[in-house]
């Protein structure tokens, strides 16, 4: 078995590796380090959690141990898709280069331009950056890339997902043609393949695992979940998540819970905290200082549950994550591999569980097709939703709604109306129409009741506008038939 001592690393780098507690390289490290030290381009394909970061940091430090950087002209460049991954790469350089006098700068969003400019002006050997912030500095005239000797693209497939490929191509064009390129990815999409064919020259291809495969040390499972009602889906889904955590008990020492949307990250985090579970959110809309504080708490063990978007799915190295819960089925099948790769790292055992709703079954099928295996089904610990529960509730609403909408309004308004108006609204008012022959018109009575007649007529007109029953009265003008007055008089007398 290969040892780090056999890889021709700088003695000071080898000392730092041994002090970090490592003796045997992983397969990707053993395959990538020798050609990188020879100055060749490297194309590394390996699943997440296999040690890709050390595969390029160790040879870079060895190659850069001699020489000196000039102002605004870094000697090497490492591009990462997210701030968290860039910060982690910087920590790896600090660990492995502590016995070598190399300077570095970290260019990520959420940090002052002034502080970053000060570091670049002094000259740095290693520049670690996200594509957007790097181009910001370049366009401001604060950075030159003509001195780059070694260029690293980390998590290239994630760059593709995040839309950074045009930026990557532009950055490649700003660096010298003679640079050495180390290109690492977990999957090789056609667009990634095109870039490697364009910008890499005769690369050494190291593929230590089948593309898009999940580690065999991770126990996987899925709950096929269906809500009792559409408007209860979120509530019942969060309840199911809490039940899954509860059933794992002490075995779930810590966990990352992945959601597809940032809004769901916040909602799930608040829900867990409401029920006494120590949780905190992390996604791209949070301040960088808050994101780093949350990650540090999770790494140190002071935070048990990290609720995250896919910003935490790639490259983050928290060795002892016991569980991963996919609250949502990821939209891209490759993201599933990266999400569950946060557990079961460095040969440890891990467990990954997912909740799949009917609307997610298409994406779920794509995941099983990608990993070329069926994910074991887990019985819903809350039981299946009773299908008859929803119709009963909706029927109740349908029964009460009409009474409030039409009949209810008629009854409630009738208490405030004059007796004459009540007679018009009553469904059995028709028999009173047969009385006109028994009584003669009374002009004095008609005059005395003129205001009430106007009120009654206005009320009838309003009901006609709403589709009421008084269409036979419309258009009578100011004259009021005597039989209506007679019927009112009879009602009042009664």
Phi, psi and omega in degrees: 000137182291142176246157176300328180295345181264004187260010177061033176283157174304135181306324179290325175293317179299322178297317180294323178296316180295322178292333177282353176095016180253140180232322183247127179286155173285166181304319180293325178291316180295329181276328187268327186296313181302310178294329178295320178293335178280353179090009181277156170289147183231133172244106183254126179239116181203149179294159182295147179087014182257005176092032181295327184300313179293339180296333177249334180292318183295311177292327178297315180297320179297316181290329184266000184300330177254139179116173184216138181278151176255160183302133176063012181230085180297150181272339178214158184221130176240121179255130181233150184285331184231160179298319183296318180293321177298318179295325179291320176299320178298321177295323177296320177296319178299321182291314187270346181250018185291340178258004180240137183276085176236143178255152180219160175220144181245115181252100179222161177292160180086000179239147184300135174299324184298317179294319180292321178298322181297320179293317182295321181298329180284339184095128182231145177280322184234123177246118181248126189207160165269150186303318183296313181292326178298314180293328175301313180294320181296316182291337176275001178076019183263000189211139174237138182250013182284351180257008183289122178263325181230128179237133182239132171249115182254139181054056184298325180293329175290324174303319179297314181298326185270002176080023183270358186302316176301321177295320180297316180297322179293318180296320176304318182291341180272349181261160181296148178295334184275004182297160170264135183242127175246116191240119185234140181202155177270332178227162182235083176290160181304323179293323177294319179299321179296318181294317180296323178292331183277317191251350178256142183247109178051052186290151169280118184265120179241114180234106188260354178210154177301139182302138175061035177260151178261150181298142181287347180276359183259123174276123185251154177197157180219140174256117177277107192247138175225126182288152177291328177212151184299320183285355178252006187301311182297315181297313181291328179292320177292325176296320178296319178300314180297323179293320178298319177296318181298319182292332178287334175060224184290342178296334178270081181288324173202165185200152170252130180248117184261134174237154181283326186246147180297323180297322178291328176302312180295318183295313181296319179298314179296322179297315180297318179295324179299326182261023170085013179259133184284106185219153177213147182270157170212123176202176190292342182275351181277155176298147182299322180297321179291321178298315180293322178296319179295315179296319179298319178297322179290319179296321183280351178090004178278347177239127185272319185239127176250113179264119193224155165272188183289002174298336180257009186275341187243128164075347182290128186254094171242096194303325191253046175278117185279326185221152168232129177245122173268096178297327175239147171288125182298146181290328178253129184300325181298329181296332178298317180299318182287323179298306184289344177290355175286343176247167180065033183273153177055039176083359179284161175274147179215170180222134180232126179235147184226146176253122184241115175271163180305324181291344182263001188296329178295315178294325179295318177299322179295325179294313180297326178292322181292313183276356175057042174200154178275133178277126182302138178276141177247134177296140178294115182294344178268358183081167179280143178294139179282120185294334183280349183294317183294313180300323180298316181295318181291326178297320179301318180293323181292331178286321184278332185297313180298325181295327179281328189283314186243300181296322182296318181294322181297319183288320184291323181284335185294336181288337181263356185271160174291158180305325180299317182292323177301324180294323181291321182286337186292135181292338182261025180287342184302321181303330181295345182291340183281001185271354190298330184290344186270349185222147177265159179296147179240098185298320182297318180295320179298318181293318182295329184260016183303312180301319181292327177295319179299316180298316180297319182293320179296320178296320179296321180296321178295321179293325178298322179297331180268007180085035182285193188260003190261033182297334183287350183261342186296139174087015181275352179072209182276348182282138180241120181302145184294331183291333177290316177299321180298317182293323178296315182299319181296323181291317180295322179293324179291000000 
